[in-house]
Structures are given as structure tokens and as C-alpha cells.
Amino acid sequence: LKEVNIEFGKKVSSISADNFLIDGKKLSDNDAVILSDDLKTAYILKEDLFLQKQKVNVKVKDIK
């Protein structure tokens, strides 16, 4: 499992691809990110891998 950083409190639709690094590479704007309700798991849907999901660990950054 790979790790992703997201800022706490951001809605999924407002999370920029810049917040995610997969294998050290930023996601493209056409890649989809689906978060579970507990924010512990994200599913990355890569544009170039049609319907293939990558499961990743999510680190939530609580920015105050």
C-alpha cells in the first residue's frame, strides 16, 4: 500500500491532484480519487488504467 497525504476537512471534490504523490509522481488532473468515509483508505483510479483501482493508505494532516 502506498501513502497519500490529504488536508483534514477538505472535501473529496476539492482535493487537488497536487495533494497526492503515487510513487513520487503527482496524479494527473484526470485521475480520480475516492476516499472511504473514515478517511483511512483512498482508491486511486488512474486515467491510463481504465477501471483499475489502486488501494492506498491515507495520512490525514490536521492543519490548524
PDB file of N, CA, C and O in Angstrom:
ATOM      1  N   LEU A   1       0.844  -1.200   0.000  1.00  0.00           N
ATOM      2  CA  LEU A   1       0.000   0.000   0.000  1.00  0.00           C
ATOM      3  C   LEU A   1       0.877   1.247   0.000  1.00  0.00           C
ATOM      4  O   LEU A   1       1.880   1.328   0.709  1.00  0.00           O
ATOM      5  N   LYS A   2       0.478   2.191  -0.798  1.00  0.00           N
ATOM      6  CA  LYS A   2       1.210   3.453  -0.850  1.00  0.00           C
ATOM      7  C   LYS A   2       0.513   4.465   0.048  1.00  0.00           C
ATOM      8  O   LYS A   2      -0.631   4.261   0.454  1.00  0.00           O
ATOM      9  N   GLU A   3       1.201   5.548   0.355  1.00  0.00           N
ATOM     10  CA  GLU A   3       0.639   6.538   1.264  1.00  0.00           C
ATOM     11  C   GLU A   3       0.310   7.822   0.519  1.00  0.00           C
ATOM     12  O   GLU A   3       1.020   8.240  -0.396  1.00  0.00           O
ATOM     13  N   VAL A   4      -0.795   8.434   0.944  1.00  0.00           N
ATOM     14  CA  VAL A   4      -1.190   9.722   0.385  1.00  0.00           C
ATOM     15  C   VAL A   4      -1.418  10.685   1.532  1.00  0.00           C
ATOM     16  O   VAL A   4      -1.891  10.288   2.597  1.00  0.00           O
ATOM     17  N   ASN A   5      -1.089  11.927   1.324  1.00  0.00           N
ATOM     18  CA  ASN A   5      -1.366  12.960   2.310  1.00  0.00           C
ATOM     19  C   ASN A   5      -2.540  13.805   1.841  1.00  0.00           C
ATOM     20  O   ASN A   5      -2.572  14.256   0.696  1.00  0.00           O
ATOM     21  N   ILE A   6      -3.504  14.016   2.729  1.00  0.00           N
ATOM     22  CA  ILE A   6      -4.586  14.946   2.426  1.00  0.00           C
ATOM     23  C   ILE A   6      -4.748  15.884   3.605  1.00  0.00           C
ATOM     24  O   ILE A   6      -4.392  15.549   4.734  1.00  0.00           O
ATOM     25  N   GLU A   7      -5.279  17.044   3.337  1.00  0.00           N
ATOM     26  CA  GLU A   7      -5.511  18.001   4.407  1.00  0.00           C
ATOM     27  C   GLU A   7      -6.864  17.716   5.040  1.00  0.00           C
ATOM     28  O   GLU A   7      -7.862  17.538   4.342  1.00  0.00           O
ATOM     29  N   PHE A   8      -6.888  17.673   6.361  1.00  0.00           N
ATOM     30  CA  PHE A   8      -8.104  17.366   7.084  1.00  0.00           C
ATOM     31  C   PHE A   8      -9.166  18.422   6.780  1.00  0.00           C
ATOM     32  O   PHE A   8      -8.871  19.616   6.737  1.00  0.00           O
ATOM     33  N   GLY A   9     -10.397  17.973   6.571  1.00  0.00           N
ATOM     34  CA  GLY A   9     -11.503  18.883   6.373  1.00  0.00           C
ATOM     35  C   GLY A   9     -11.783  19.226   4.925  1.00  0.00           C
ATOM     36  O   GLY A   9     -12.791  19.866   4.626  1.00  0.00           O
ATOM     37  N   LYS A  10     -10.910  18.811   4.020  1.00  0.00           N
ATOM     38  CA  LYS A  10     -11.183  19.088   2.615  1.00  0.00           C
ATOM     39  C   LYS A  10     -12.142  18.048   2.069  1.00  0.00           C
ATOM     40  O   LYS A  10     -12.015  16.858   2.356  1.00  0.00           O
ATOM     41  N   LYS A  11     -13.096  18.503   1.286  1.00  0.00           N
ATOM     42  CA  LYS A  11     -13.985  17.567   0.626  1.00  0.00           C
ATOM     43  C   LYS A  11     -13.235  16.856  -0.498  1.00  0.00           C
ATOM     44  O   LYS A  11     -12.265  17.372  -1.052  1.00  0.00           O
ATOM     45  N   VAL A  12     -13.713  15.666  -0.812  1.00  0.00           N
ATOM     46  CA  VAL A  12     -13.043  14.891  -1.851  1.00  0.00           C
ATOM     47  C   VAL A  12     -12.978  15.660  -3.159  1.00  0.00           C
ATOM     48  O   VAL A  12     -11.958  15.639  -3.848  1.00  0.00           O
ATOM     49  N   SER A  13     -14.065  16.338  -3.500  1.00  0.00           N
ATOM     50  CA  SER A  13     -14.122  17.027  -4.786  1.00  0.00           C
ATOM     51  C   SER A  13     -13.189  18.229  -4.840  1.00  0.00           C
ATOM     52  O   SER A  13     -12.871  18.726  -5.921  1.00  0.00           O
ATOM     53  N   SER A  14     -12.752  18.696  -3.671  1.00  0.00           N
ATOM     54  CA  SER A  14     -11.885  19.875  -3.667  1.00  0.00           C
ATOM     55  C   SER A  14     -10.420  19.518  -3.471  1.00  0.00           C
ATOM     56  O   SER A  14      -9.565  20.400  -3.399  1.00  0.00           O
ATOM     57  N   ILE A  15     -10.130  18.221  -3.383  1.00  0.00           N
ATOM     58  CA  ILE A  15      -8.738  17.814  -3.216  1.00  0.00           C
ATOM     59  C   ILE A  15      -8.035  17.872  -4.564  1.00  0.00           C
ATOM     60  O   ILE A  15      -8.460  17.239  -5.531  1.00  0.00           O
ATOM     61  N   SER A  16      -6.965  18.632  -4.613  1.00  0.00           N
ATOM     62  CA  SER A  16      -6.210  18.771  -5.853  1.00  0.00           C
ATOM     63  C   SER A  16      -5.303  17.569  -6.052  1.00  0.00           C
ATOM     64  O   SER A  16      -4.899  16.913  -5.092  1.00  0.00           O
ATOM     65  N   ALA A  17      -4.994  17.295  -7.292  1.00  0.00           N
ATOM     66  CA  ALA A  17      -4.044  16.227  -7.587  1.00  0.00           C
ATOM     67  C   ALA A  17      -2.685  16.534  -6.978  1.00  0.00           C
ATOM     68  O   ALA A  17      -1.885  15.625  -6.757  1.00  0.00           O
ATOM     69  N   ASP A  18      -2.420  17.799  -6.707  1.00  0.00           N
ATOM     70  CA  ASP A  18      -1.137  18.178  -6.114  1.00  0.00           C
ATOM     71  C   ASP A  18      -0.975  17.628  -4.705  1.00  0.00           C
ATOM     72  O   ASP A  18       0.144  17.549  -4.199  1.00  0.00           O
ATOM     73  N   ASN A  19      -2.082  17.244  -4.062  1.00  0.00           N
ATOM     74  CA  ASN A  19      -2.009  16.718  -2.702  1.00  0.00           C
ATOM     75  C   ASN A  19      -1.584  15.256  -2.677  1.00  0.00           C
ATOM     76  O   ASN A  19      -1.317  14.712  -1.605  1.00  0.00           O
ATOM     77  N   PHE A  20      -1.518  14.618  -3.827  1.00  0.00           N
ATOM     78  CA  PHE A  20      -1.263  13.189  -3.879  1.00  0.00           C
ATOM     79  C   PHE A  20       0.020  12.888  -4.640  1.00  0.00           C
ATOM     80  O   PHE A  20       0.267  13.415  -5.725  1.00  0.00           O
ATOM     81  N   LEU A  21       0.823  12.025  -4.037  1.00  0.00           N
ATOM     82  CA  LEU A  21       2.000  11.526  -4.733  1.00  0.00           C
ATOM     83  C   LEU A  21       1.902  10.007  -4.776  1.00  0.00           C
ATOM     84  O   LEU A  21       1.777   9.361  -3.735  1.00  0.00           O
ATOM     85  N   ILE A  22       1.957   9.446  -5.951  1.00  0.00           N
ATOM     86  CA  ILE A  22       1.964   7.993  -6.117  1.00  0.00           C
ATOM     87  C   ILE A  22       3.304   7.629  -6.745  1.00  0.00           C
ATOM     88  O   ILE A  22       3.617   8.056  -7.857  1.00  0.00           O
ATOM     89  N   ASP A  23       4.086   6.840  -6.024  1.00  0.00           N
ATOM     90  CA  ASP A  23       5.440   6.508  -6.487  1.00  0.00           C
ATOM     91  C   ASP A  23       6.231   7.768  -6.809  1.00  0.00           C
ATOM     92  O   ASP A  23       7.002   7.802  -7.768  1.00  0.00           O
ATOM     93  N   GLY A  24       6.032   8.803  -5.997  1.00  0.00           N
ATOM     94  CA  GLY A  24       6.774  10.039  -6.179  1.00  0.00           C
ATOM     95  C   GLY A  24       6.275  10.919  -7.305  1.00  0.00           C
ATOM     96  O   GLY A  24       6.861  11.968  -7.572  1.00  0.00           O
ATOM     97  N   LYS A  25       5.202  10.515  -7.974  1.00  0.00           N
ATOM     98  CA  LYS A  25       4.667  11.294  -9.098  1.00  0.00           C
ATOM     99  C   LYS A  25       3.308  11.860  -8.720  1.00  0.00           C
ATOM    100  O   LYS A  25       2.501  11.197  -8.068  1.00  0.00           O
ATOM    101  N   LYS A  26       3.070  13.088  -9.138  1.00  0.00           N
ATOM    102  CA  LYS A  26       1.763  13.682  -8.897  1.00  0.00           C
ATOM    103  C   LYS A  26       0.713  13.027  -9.790  1.00  0.00           C
ATOM    104  O   LYS A  26       0.997  12.586 -10.904  1.00  0.00           O
ATOM    105  N   LEU A  27      -0.499  12.980  -9.267  1.00  0.00           N
ATOM    106  CA  LEU A  27      -1.589  12.483 -10.098  1.00  0.00           C
ATOM    107  C   LEU A  27      -1.914  13.508 -11.170  1.00  0.00           C
ATOM    108  O   LEU A  27      -1.720  14.709 -10.978  1.00  0.00           O
ATOM    109  N   SER A  28      -2.402  13.031 -12.280  1.00  0.00           N
ATOM    110  CA  SER A  28      -2.847  13.970 -13.302  1.00  0.00           C
ATOM    111  C   SER A  28      -4.245  14.470 -12.946  1.00  0.00           C
ATOM    112  O   SER A  28      -4.927  13.880 -12.108  1.00  0.00           O
ATOM    113  N   ASP A  29      -4.657  15.539 -13.572  1.00  0.00           N
ATOM    114  CA  ASP A  29      -5.960  16.126 -13.275  1.00  0.00           C
ATOM    115  C   ASP A  29      -7.108  15.189 -13.623  1.00  0.00           C
ATOM    116  O   ASP A  29      -8.217  15.349 -13.113  1.00  0.00           O
ATOM    117  N   ASN A  30      -6.851  14.214 -14.487  1.00  0.00           N
ATOM    118  CA  ASN A  30      -7.913  13.302 -14.911  1.00  0.00           C
ATOM    119  C   ASN A  30      -7.956  12.024 -14.090  1.00  0.00           C
ATOM    120  O   ASN A  30      -8.791  11.153 -14.335  1.00  0.00           O
ATOM    121  N   ASP A  31      -7.058  11.906 -13.114  1.00  0.00           N
ATOM    122  CA  ASP A  31      -7.103  10.750 -12.229  1.00  0.00           C
ATOM    123  C   ASP A  31      -8.137  11.005 -11.137  1.00  0.00           C
ATOM    124  O   ASP A  31      -8.252  12.118 -10.625  1.00  0.00           O
ATOM    125  N   ALA A  32      -8.878   9.974 -10.790  1.00  0.00           N
ATOM    126  CA  ALA A  32      -9.922  10.123  -9.775  1.00  0.00           C
ATOM    127  C   ALA A  32      -9.429   9.608  -8.435  1.00  0.00           C
ATOM    128  O   ALA A  32      -8.680   8.634  -8.365  1.00  0.00           O
ATOM    129  N   VAL A  33      -9.860  10.274  -7.372  1.00  0.00           N
ATOM    130  CA  VAL A  33      -9.522   9.859  -6.016  1.00  0.00           C
ATOM    131  C   VAL A  33     -10.818   9.636  -5.256  1.00  0.00           C
ATOM    132  O   VAL A  33     -11.646  10.541  -5.151  1.00  0.00           O
ATOM    133  N   ILE A  34     -10.995   8.436  -4.728  1.00  0.00           N
ATOM    134  CA  ILE A  34     -12.203   8.111  -3.974  1.00  0.00           C
ATOM    135  C   ILE A  34     -11.784   7.781  -2.555  1.00  0.00           C
ATOM    136  O   ILE A  34     -10.999   6.857  -2.339  1.00  0.00           O
ATOM    137  N   LEU A  35     -12.298   8.525  -1.585  1.00  0.00           N
ATOM    138  CA  LEU A  35     -11.946   8.293  -0.186  1.00  0.00           C
ATOM    139  C   LEU A  35     -13.048   7.531   0.518  1.00  0.00           C
ATOM    140  O   LEU A  35     -14.231   7.716   0.235  1.00  0.00           O
ATOM    141  N   SER A  36     -12.639   6.662   1.451  1.00  0.00           N
ATOM    142  CA  SER A  36     -13.624   5.999   2.295  1.00  0.00           C
ATOM    143  C   SER A  36     -14.138   6.985   3.332  1.00  0.00           C
ATOM    144  O   SER A  36     -13.545   8.042   3.552  1.00  0.00           O
ATOM    145  N   ASP A  37     -15.252   6.624   3.969  1.00  0.00           N
ATOM    146  CA  ASP A  37     -15.874   7.539   4.925  1.00  0.00           C
ATOM    147  C   ASP A  37     -14.971   7.851   6.113  1.00  0.00           C
ATOM    148  O   ASP A  37     -15.022   8.952   6.660  1.00  0.00           O
ATOM    149  N   ASP A  38     -14.145   6.885   6.514  1.00  0.00           N
ATOM    150  CA  ASP A  38     -13.284   7.117   7.682  1.00  0.00           C
ATOM    151  C   ASP A  38     -11.958   7.773   7.303  1.00  0.00           C
ATOM    152  O   ASP A  38     -11.092   7.967   8.156  1.00  0.00           O
ATOM    153  N   LEU A  39     -11.800   8.113   6.030  1.00  0.00           N
ATOM    154  CA  LEU A  39     -10.593   8.768   5.515  1.00  0.00           C
ATOM    155  C   LEU A  39      -9.334   7.932   5.711  1.00  0.00           C
ATOM    156  O   LEU A  39      -8.223   8.462   5.679  1.00  0.00           O
ATOM    157  N   LYS A  40      -9.504   6.639   5.911  1.00  0.00           N
ATOM    158  CA  LYS A  40      -8.341   5.787   6.125  1.00  0.00           C
ATOM    159  C   LYS A  40      -7.860   5.137   4.821  1.00  0.00           C
ATOM    160  O   LYS A  40      -6.709   4.712   4.716  1.00  0.00           O
ATOM    161  N   THR A  41      -8.736   5.068   3.855  1.00  0.00           N
ATOM    162  CA  THR A  41      -8.387   4.396   2.607  1.00  0.00           C
ATOM    163  C   THR A  41      -8.791   5.262   1.426  1.00  0.00           C
ATOM    164  O   THR A  41      -9.879   5.838   1.410  1.00  0.00           O
ATOM    165  N   ALA A  42      -7.920   5.348   0.453  1.00  0.00           N
ATOM    166  CA  ALA A  42      -8.246   6.042  -0.785  1.00  0.00           C
ATOM    167  C   ALA A  42      -8.088   5.059  -1.933  1.00  0.00           C
ATOM    168  O   ALA A  42      -7.200   4.206  -1.932  1.00  0.00           O
ATOM    169  N   TYR A  43      -8.960   5.199  -2.899  1.00  0.00           N
ATOM    170  CA  TYR A  43      -8.836   4.410  -4.114  1.00  0.00           C
ATOM    171  C   TYR A  43      -8.476   5.366  -5.245  1.00  0.00           C
ATOM    172  O   TYR A  43      -9.194   6.328  -5.518  1.00  0.00           O
ATOM    173  N   ILE A  44      -7.364   5.085  -5.889  1.00  0.00           N
ATOM    174  CA  ILE A  44      -6.893   5.936  -6.977  1.00  0.00           C
ATOM    175  C   ILE A  44      -7.311   5.284  -8.291  1.00  0.00           C
ATOM    176  O   ILE A  44      -6.947   4.140  -8.565  1.00  0.00           O
ATOM    177  N   LEU A  45      -8.059   5.996  -9.083  1.00  0.00           N
ATOM    178  CA  LEU A  45      -8.474   5.495 -10.386  1.00  0.00           C
ATOM    179  C   LEU A  45      -7.661   6.232 -11.445  1.00  0.00           C
ATOM    180  O   LEU A  45      -7.935   7.386 -11.774  1.00  0.00           O
ATOM    181  N   LYS A  46      -6.659   5.538 -11.969  1.00  0.00           N
ATOM    182  CA  LYS A  46      -5.764   6.159 -12.938  1.00  0.00           C
ATOM    183  C   LYS A  46      -6.434   6.253 -14.303  1.00  0.00           C
ATOM    184  O   LYS A  46      -7.069   5.310 -14.774  1.00  0.00           O
ATOM    185  N   GLU A  47      -6.274   7.408 -14.918  1.00  0.00           N
ATOM    186  CA  GLU A  47      -6.882   7.628 -16.226  1.00  0.00           C
ATOM    187  C   GLU A  47      -6.368   6.637 -17.257  1.00  0.00           C
ATOM    188  O   GLU A  47      -7.120   6.168 -18.111  1.00  0.00           O
ATOM    189  N   ASP A  48      -5.063   6.317 -17.171  1.00  0.00           N
ATOM    190  CA  ASP A  48      -4.470   5.459 -18.197  1.00  0.00           C
ATOM    191  C   ASP A  48      -4.634   3.969 -17.888  1.00  0.00           C
ATOM    192  O   ASP A  48      -4.230   3.120 -18.683  1.00  0.00           O
ATOM    193  N   LEU A  49      -5.222   3.656 -16.744  1.00  0.00           N
ATOM    194  CA  LEU A  49      -5.502   2.256 -16.424  1.00  0.00           C
ATOM    195  C   LEU A  49      -7.003   2.139 -16.234  1.00  0.00           C
ATOM    196  O   LEU A  49      -7.499   2.253 -15.113  1.00  0.00           O
ATOM    197  N   PHE A  50      -7.706   1.918 -17.284  1.00  0.00           N
ATOM    198  CA  PHE A  50      -9.162   2.002 -17.287  1.00  0.00           C
ATOM    199  C   PHE A  50      -9.770   1.061 -16.260  1.00  0.00           C
ATOM    200  O   PHE A  50      -9.571  -0.152 -16.329  1.00  0.00           O
ATOM    201  N   LEU A  51     -10.513   1.620 -15.303  1.00  0.00           N
ATOM    202  CA  LEU A  51     -11.214   0.864 -14.271  1.00  0.00           C
ATOM    203  C   LEU A  51     -10.298   0.046 -13.375  1.00  0.00           C
ATOM    204  O   LEU A  51     -10.753  -0.873 -12.694  1.00  0.00           O
ATOM    205  N   GLN A  52      -9.021   0.370 -13.370  1.00  0.00           N
ATOM    206  CA  GLN A  52      -8.109  -0.323 -12.456  1.00  0.00           C
ATOM    207  C   GLN A  52      -7.851   0.592 -11.263  1.00  0.00           C
ATOM    208  O   GLN A  52      -7.395   1.725 -11.420  1.00  0.00           O
ATOM    209  N   LYS A  53      -8.150   0.087 -10.072  1.00  0.00           N
ATOM    210  CA  LYS A  53      -8.012   0.904  -8.870  1.00  0.00           C
ATOM    211  C   LYS A  53      -6.754   0.519  -8.108  1.00  0.00           C
ATOM    212  O   LYS A  53      -6.364  -0.648  -8.070  1.00  0.00           O
ATOM    213  N   GLN A  54      -6.133   1.513  -7.507  1.00  0.00           N
ATOM    214  CA  GLN A  54      -5.016   1.286  -6.601  1.00  0.00           C
ATOM    215  C   GLN A  54      -5.486   1.629  -5.199  1.00  0.00           C
ATOM    216  O   GLN A  54      -6.006   2.720  -4.963  1.00  0.00           O
ATOM    217  N   LYS A  55      -5.306   0.711  -4.279  1.00  0.00           N
ATOM    218  CA  LYS A  55      -5.661   1.000  -2.896  1.00  0.00           C
ATOM    219  C   LYS A  55      -4.437   1.588  -2.196  1.00  0.00           C
ATOM    220  O   LYS A  55      -3.336   1.049  -2.304  1.00  0.00           O
ATOM    221  N   VAL A  56      -4.631   2.684  -1.487  1.00  0.00           N
ATOM    222  CA  VAL A  56      -3.513   3.345  -0.831  1.00  0.00           C
ATOM    223  C   VAL A  56      -3.894   3.710   0.594  1.00  0.00           C
ATOM    224  O   VAL A  56      -5.064   3.935   0.903  1.00  0.00           O
ATOM    225  N   ASN A  57      -2.898   3.763   1.444  1.00  0.00           N
ATOM    226  CA  ASN A  57      -3.117   4.272   2.791  1.00  0.00           C
ATOM    227  C   ASN A  57      -3.214   5.790   2.750  1.00  0.00           C
ATOM    228  O   ASN A  57      -2.558   6.445   1.940  1.00  0.00           O
ATOM    229  N   VAL A  58      -4.035   6.334   3.627  1.00  0.00           N
ATOM    230  CA  VAL A  58      -4.221   7.781   3.659  1.00  0.00           C
ATOM    231  C   VAL A  58      -3.694   8.319   4.983  1.00  0.00           C
ATOM    232  O   VAL A  58      -4.058   7.832   6.053  1.00  0.00           O
ATOM    233  N   LYS A  59      -2.839   9.320   4.897  1.00  0.00           N
ATOM    234  CA  LYS A  59      -2.424  10.049   6.090  1.00  0.00           C
ATOM    235  C   LYS A  59      -3.176  11.375   6.098  1.00  0.00           C
ATOM    236  O   LYS A  59      -3.085  12.156   5.151  1.00  0.00           O
ATOM    237  N   VAL A  60      -3.907  11.617   7.156  1.00  0.00           N
ATOM    238  CA  VAL A  60      -4.680  12.854   7.238  1.00  0.00           C
ATOM    239  C   VAL A  60      -3.866  13.889   8.003  1.00  0.00           C
ATOM    240  O   VAL A  60      -3.488  13.670   9.153  1.00  0.00           O
ATOM    241  N   LYS A  61      -3.600  15.014   7.355  1.00  0.00           N
ATOM    242  CA  LYS A  61      -2.882  16.098   8.012  1.00  0.00           C
ATOM    243  C   LYS A  61      -3.901  17.053   8.611  1.00  0.00           C
ATOM    244  O   LYS A  61      -4.690  17.657   7.884  1.00  0.00           O
ATOM    245  N   ASP A  62      -3.891  17.190   9.904  1.00  0.00           N
ATOM    246  CA  ASP A  62      -4.803  18.108  10.577  1.00  0.00           C
ATOM    247  C   ASP A  62      -4.103  19.454  10.711  1.00  0.00           C
ATOM    248  O   ASP A  62      -3.301  19.659  11.621  1.00  0.00           O
ATOM    249  N   ILE A  63      -4.408  20.350   9.814  1.00  0.00           N
ATOM    250  CA  ILE A  63      -3.727  21.646   9.778  1.00  0.00           C
ATOM    251  C   ILE A  63      -4.527  22.665  10.570  1.00  0.00           C
ATOM    252  O   ILE A  63      -5.693  22.925  10.275  1.00  0.00           O
ATOM    253  N   LYS A  64      -3.891  23.232  11.567  1.00  0.00           N
ATOM    254  CA  LYS A  64      -4.584  24.198  12.421  1.00  0.00           C
ATOM    255  C   LYS A  64      -3.989  25.589  12.243  1.00  0.00           C
ATOM    256  O   LYS A  64      -4.441  26.540  12.881  1.00  0.00           O
TER     257      LYS A  64
END
